[in-house]
């Protein structure tokens, strides 16, 4: 088990009462509840940050994909025009 360090945290008395009731309900002590709450808070923050980065990345990829689609459409149009000319006996 990791070494435990003691810290002091100030919370409103109403929140402390809620923690006490909750901890009794789930069979953990205050420290265990607070440790788990901190872990969950940090994990949620990490997920939120990842979500923001993914959204940015998808936005950047949308722009790149749109540009590639435009380039491919132009190349396809050029190939189609050449094919029509070929069929018509022009090239």
N, CA and C atoms as an extended XYZ file, in Angstrom:
273
Properties=species:S:1:pos:R:3:atomname:S:1:resname:S:1:resid:I:1 pbc="F F F"
N         0.848       -1.187        0.000 N   UNK     1
C         0.000        0.000        0.000 CA  UNK     1
C         0.887        1.242        0.000 C   UNK     1
N         0.432        2.269       -0.688 N   UNK     2
C         1.190        3.509       -0.781 CA  UNK     2
C         1.242        4.205        0.578 C   UNK     2
N         2.291        4.960        0.765 N   UNK     3
C         2.419        5.729        2.000 CA  UNK     3
C         1.323        6.792        2.038 C   UNK     3
N         0.648        6.893        3.156 N   UNK     4
C        -0.425        7.877        3.298 CA  UNK     4
C         0.111        9.141        3.942 C   UNK     4
N        -0.313       10.276        3.436 N   UNK     5
C         0.039       11.580        3.997 CA  UNK     5
C        -1.240       12.221        4.508 C   UNK     5
N        -1.136       12.891        5.615 N   UNK     6
C        -2.288       13.563        6.207 CA  UNK     6
C        -2.341       14.994        5.667 C   UNK     6
N        -3.541       15.423        5.288 N   UNK     7
C        -3.747       16.801        4.842 CA  UNK     7
C        -4.928       17.376        5.611 C   UNK     7
N        -5.030       18.672        5.587 N   UNK     8
C        -6.187       19.324        6.186 CA  UNK     8
C        -7.004       19.941        5.057 C   UNK     8
N        -8.286       19.673        5.079 N   UNK     9
C        -9.189       20.205        4.068 CA  UNK     9
C       -10.354       20.859        4.788 C   UNK     9
N       -10.690       22.048        4.370 N   UNK    10
C       -11.835       22.738        4.961 CA  UNK    10
C       -13.050       22.541        4.070 C   UNK    10
N       -14.143       22.095        4.674 N   UNK    11
C       -15.403       21.918        3.946 CA  UNK    11
C       -16.528       22.463        4.813 C   UNK    11
N       -17.597       22.893        4.174 N   UNK    12
C       -18.745       23.342        4.968 CA  UNK    12
C       -19.271       22.183        5.827 C   UNK    12
N       -19.795       22.514        6.985 N   UNK    13
C       -20.275       21.468        7.896 CA  UNK    13
C       -21.385       20.640        7.261 C   UNK    13
N       -22.200       21.248        6.410 N   UNK    14
C       -23.274       20.491        5.748 CA  UNK    14
C       -22.703       19.427        4.817 C   UNK    14
N       -21.611       19.770        4.115 N   UNK    15
C       -20.971       18.790        3.239 CA  UNK    15
C       -20.343       17.664        4.054 C   UNK    15
N       -19.723       18.018        5.160 N   UNK    16
C       -19.128       17.000        6.021 CA  UNK    16
C       -20.204       16.052        6.547 C   UNK    16
N       -21.352       16.586        6.897 N   UNK    17
C       -22.462       15.740        7.347 CA  UNK    17
C       -22.893       14.791        6.243 C   UNK    17
N       -22.962       15.292        5.013 N   UNK    18
C       -23.323       14.437        3.873 CA  UNK    18
C       -22.283       13.336        3.678 C   UNK    18
N       -21.003       13.693        3.790 N   UNK    19
C       -19.926       12.705        3.640 CA  UNK    19
C       -20.065       11.638        4.719 C   UNK    19
N       -20.342       12.044        5.955 N   UNK    20
C       -20.477       11.085        7.053 CA  UNK    20
C       -21.632       10.120        6.810 C   UNK    20
N       -22.775       10.648        6.379 N   UNK    21
C       -23.928        9.783        6.094 CA  UNK    21
C       -23.597        8.843        4.940 C   UNK    21
N       -23.020        9.403        3.888 N   UNK    22
C       -22.665        8.602        2.717 CA  UNK    22
C       -21.660        7.519        3.076 C   UNK    22
N       -20.640        7.879        3.840 N   UNK    23
C       -19.602        6.905        4.188 CA  UNK    23
C       -20.179        5.759        5.015 C   UNK    23
N       -21.091        6.064        5.927 N   UNK    24
C       -21.726        4.996        6.698 CA  UNK    24
C       -22.575        4.109        5.786 C   UNK    24
N       -23.250        4.733        4.827 N   UNK    25
C       -24.122        3.992        3.912 CA  UNK    25
C       -23.332        2.983        3.083 C   UNK    25
N       -22.150        3.387        2.631 N   UNK    26
C       -21.374        2.494        1.757 CA  UNK    26
C       -20.281        1.734        2.497 C   UNK    26
N       -20.149        1.983        3.788 N   UNK    27
C       -19.202        1.214        4.594 CA  UNK    27
C       -17.749        1.623        4.465 C   UNK    27
N       -17.508        2.883        4.181 N   UNK    28
C       -16.143        3.405        4.112 CA  UNK    28
C       -15.989        4.509        5.151 C   UNK    28
N       -14.738        4.825        5.511 N   UNK    29
C       -14.535        5.953        6.416 CA  UNK    29
C       -14.372        7.244        5.612 C   UNK    29
N       -14.342        8.373        6.291 N   UNK    30
C       -14.217        9.669        5.615 CA  UNK    30
C       -13.035        9.714        4.666 C   UNK    30
N       -11.892        9.276        5.144 N   UNK    31
C       -10.682        9.354        4.321 CA  UNK    31
C       -10.834        8.553        3.034 C   UNK    31
N       -11.420        7.373        3.144 N   UNK    32
C       -11.610        6.543        1.946 CA  UNK    32
C       -12.561        7.221        0.956 C   UNK    32
N       -13.616        7.819        1.484 N   UNK    33
C       -14.565        8.524        0.610 CA  UNK    33
C       -13.880        9.703       -0.078 C   UNK    33
N       -13.125       10.482        0.671 N   UNK    34
C       -12.445       11.643        0.089 CA  UNK    34
C       -11.408       11.198       -0.939 C   UNK    34
N       -10.630       10.152       -0.623 N   UNK    35
C        -9.634        9.655       -1.591 CA  UNK    35
C       -10.306        9.234       -2.892 C   UNK    35
N       -11.408        8.491       -2.760 N   UNK    36
C       -12.109        8.035       -3.965 CA  UNK    36
C       -12.715        9.208       -4.729 C   UNK    36
N       -13.233       10.189       -4.004 N   UNK    37
C       -13.800       11.371       -4.665 CA  UNK    37
C       -12.731       12.137       -5.437 C   UNK    37
N       -11.548       12.271       -4.855 N   UNK    38
C       -10.449       12.970       -5.528 CA  UNK    38
C       -10.032       12.186       -6.772 C   UNK    38
N        -9.902       10.863       -6.635 N   UNK    39
C        -9.553       10.038       -7.812 CA  UNK    39
C       -10.580       10.211       -8.934 C   UNK    39
N       -11.845       10.148       -8.561 N   UNK    40
C       -12.906       10.273       -9.565 CA  UNK    40
C       -12.908       11.660      -10.201 C   UNK    40
N       -12.676       12.695       -9.405 N   UNK    41
C       -12.631       14.057       -9.926 CA  UNK    41
C       -11.500       14.203      -10.943 C   UNK    41
N       -10.331       13.677      -10.589 N   UNK    42
C        -9.183       13.789      -11.503 CA  UNK    42
C        -9.411       12.964      -12.765 C   UNK    42
N       -10.014       11.789      -12.631 N   UNK    43
C       -10.295       10.961      -13.810 CA  UNK    43
C       -11.292       11.661      -14.724 C   UNK    43
N       -12.320       12.264      -14.148 N   UNK    44
C       -13.307       12.989      -14.945 CA  UNK    44
C       -12.665       14.185      -15.639 C   UNK    44
N       -11.787       14.863      -14.952 N   UNK    45
C       -11.086       15.998      -15.567 CA  UNK    45
C       -10.232       15.513      -16.746 C   UNK    45
N        -9.538       14.405      -16.559 N   UNK    46
C        -8.716       13.852      -17.644 CA  UNK    46
C        -9.593       13.472      -18.836 C   UNK    46
N       -10.753       12.856      -18.577 N   UNK    47
C       -11.671       12.498      -19.669 CA  UNK    47
C       -12.167       13.744      -20.384 C   UNK    47
N       -12.466       14.780      -19.623 N   UNK    48
C       -12.940       16.022      -20.212 CA  UNK    48
C       -11.869       16.648      -21.105 C   UNK    48
N       -10.637       16.657      -20.624 N   UNK    49
C        -9.528       17.204      -21.421 CA  UNK    49
C        -9.327       16.384      -22.694 C   UNK    49
N        -9.413       15.061      -22.575 N   UNK    50
C        -9.279       14.205      -23.748 CA  UNK    50
C       -10.390       14.502      -24.743 C   UNK    50
N       -11.608       14.686      -24.234 N   UNK    51
C       -12.735       15.018      -25.102 CA  UNK    51
C       -12.496       16.312      -25.865 C   UNK    51
N       -11.954       17.307      -25.179 N   UNK    52
C       -11.649       18.589      -25.835 CA  UNK    52
C       -10.611       18.396      -26.933 C   UNK    52
N        -9.574       17.613      -26.630 N   UNK    53
C        -8.525       17.384      -27.630 CA  UNK    53
C        -9.057       16.598      -28.821 C   UNK    53
N        -9.913       15.605      -28.558 N   UNK    54
C       -10.507       14.845      -29.654 CA  UNK    54
C       -11.375       15.734      -30.526 C   UNK    54
N       -12.154       16.606      -29.897 N   UNK    55
C       -13.004       17.523      -30.658 CA  UNK    55
C       -12.157       18.418      -31.552 C   UNK    55
N       -11.063       18.946      -31.002 N   UNK    56
C       -10.160       19.781      -31.803 CA  UNK    56
C        -9.573       18.978      -32.960 C   UNK    56
N        -9.143       17.759      -32.659 N   UNK    57
C        -8.552       16.906      -33.688 CA  UNK    57
C        -9.536       16.574      -34.798 C   UNK    57
N       -10.779       16.253      -34.406 N   UNK    58
C       -11.792       15.958      -35.412 CA  UNK    58
C       -12.079       17.189      -36.263 C   UNK    58
N       -12.053       18.366      -35.643 N   UNK    59
C       -12.252       19.595      -36.406 CA  UNK    59
C       -11.144       19.803      -37.424 C   UNK    59
N        -9.909       19.566      -37.003 N   UNK    60
C        -8.769       19.695      -37.920 CA  UNK    60
C        -8.864       18.660      -39.035 C   UNK    60
N        -9.234       17.437      -38.683 N   UNK    61
C        -9.346       16.385      -39.704 CA  UNK    61
C       -10.476       16.685      -40.683 C   UNK    61
N       -11.554       17.301      -40.205 N   UNK    62
C       -12.661       17.647      -41.102 CA  UNK    62
C       -12.174       18.599      -42.186 C   UNK    62
N       -11.361       19.556      -41.791 N   UNK    63
C       -10.821       20.503      -42.758 CA  UNK    63
C        -9.905       19.796      -43.760 C   UNK    63
N        -9.048       18.928      -43.251 N   UNK    64
C        -8.123       18.179      -44.119 CA  UNK    64
C        -8.904       17.266      -45.055 C   UNK    64
N        -9.909       16.563      -44.507 N   UNK    65
C       -10.714       15.653      -45.334 CA  UNK    65
C       -11.475       16.403      -46.410 C   UNK    65
N       -11.975       17.580      -46.077 N   UNK    66
C       -12.695       18.386      -47.057 CA  UNK    66
C       -11.766       18.803      -48.191 C   UNK    66
N       -10.562       19.221      -47.833 N   UNK    67
C        -9.577       19.617      -48.845 CA  UNK    67
C        -9.224       18.425      -49.741 C   UNK    67
N        -9.024       17.261      -49.124 N   UNK    68
C        -8.699       16.069      -49.912 CA  UNK    68
C        -9.856       15.689      -50.839 C   UNK    68
N       -11.083       15.800      -50.349 N   UNK    69
C       -12.244       15.486      -51.182 CA  UNK    69
C       -12.325       16.423      -52.374 C   UNK    69
N       -12.046       17.716      -52.146 N   UNK    70
C       -12.051       18.677      -53.252 CA  UNK    70
C       -10.996       18.319      -54.288 C   UNK    70
N        -9.794       17.967      -53.803 N   UNK    71
C        -8.715       17.606      -54.729 CA  UNK    71
C        -9.063       16.332      -55.499 C   UNK    71
N        -9.622       15.359      -54.817 N   UNK    72
C        -9.984       14.101      -55.488 CA  UNK    72
C       -11.116       14.319      -56.488 C   UNK    72
N       -12.076       15.172      -56.126 N   UNK    73
C       -13.184       15.455      -57.037 CA  UNK    73
C       -12.664       16.123      -58.306 C   UNK    73
N       -11.713       17.032      -58.154 N   UNK    74
C       -11.137       17.700      -59.323 CA  UNK    74
C       -10.392       16.700      -60.199 C   UNK    74
N        -9.630       15.812      -59.572 N   UNK    75
C        -8.889       14.804      -60.338 CA  UNK    75
C        -9.857       13.841      -61.029 C   UNK    75
N       -10.917       13.485      -60.323 N   UNK    76
C       -11.909       12.583      -60.917 CA  UNK    76
C       -12.602       13.241      -62.101 C   UNK    76
N       -12.917       14.518      -61.973 N   UNK    77
C       -13.549       15.254      -63.070 CA  UNK    77
C       -12.617       15.303      -64.278 C   UNK    77
N       -11.341       15.566      -64.022 N   UNK    78
C       -10.367       15.601      -65.122 CA  UNK    78
C       -10.266       14.236      -65.793 C   UNK    78
N       -10.237       13.172      -65.011 N   UNK    79
C       -10.159       11.827      -65.575 CA  UNK    79
C       -11.409       11.516      -66.397 C   UNK    79
N       -12.569       11.953      -65.928 N   UNK    80
C       -13.808       11.704      -66.648 CA  UNK    80
C       -13.824       12.431      -67.987 C   UNK    80
N       -13.341       13.694      -67.998 N   UNK    81
C       -13.286       14.470      -69.244 CA  UNK    81
C       -12.356       13.783      -70.237 C   UNK    81
N       -11.202       13.316      -69.760 N   UNK    82
C       -10.265       12.603      -70.647 CA  UNK    82
C       -10.884       11.316      -71.177 C   UNK    82
N       -11.598       10.609      -70.335 N   UNK    83
C       -12.247        9.360      -70.742 CA  UNK    83
C       -13.300        9.633      -71.814 C   UNK    83
N       -14.085       10.701      -71.625 N   UNK    84
C       -15.093       11.054      -72.631 CA  UNK    84
C       -14.438       11.408      -73.962 C   UNK    84
N       -13.317       12.151      -73.865 N   UNK    85
C       -12.594       12.498      -75.105 CA  UNK    85
C       -12.071       11.241      -75.785 C   UNK    85
N       -11.571       10.316      -74.998 N   UNK    86
C       -11.049        9.055      -75.527 CA  UNK    86
C       -12.177        8.291      -76.244 C   UNK    86
N       -13.320        8.201      -75.594 N   UNK    87
C       -14.445        7.499      -76.189 CA  UNK    87
C       -14.903        8.169      -77.469 C   UNK    87
N       -14.777        9.472      -77.506 N   UNK    88
C       -15.194       10.223      -78.699 CA  UNK    88
C       -14.131       10.181      -79.792 C   UNK    88
N       -12.970        9.560      -79.474 N   UNK    89
C       -11.901        9.442      -80.448 CA  UNK    89
C       -11.010       10.650      -80.501 C   UNK    89
N       -11.030       11.492      -79.457 N   UNK    90
C       -10.224       12.709      -79.457 CA  UNK    90
C        -8.812       12.530      -79.009 C   UNK    90
N        -8.510       11.618      -78.084 N   UNK    91
C        -7.125       11.472      -77.570 CA  UNK    91
C        -6.522       10.234      -78.069 C   UNK    91
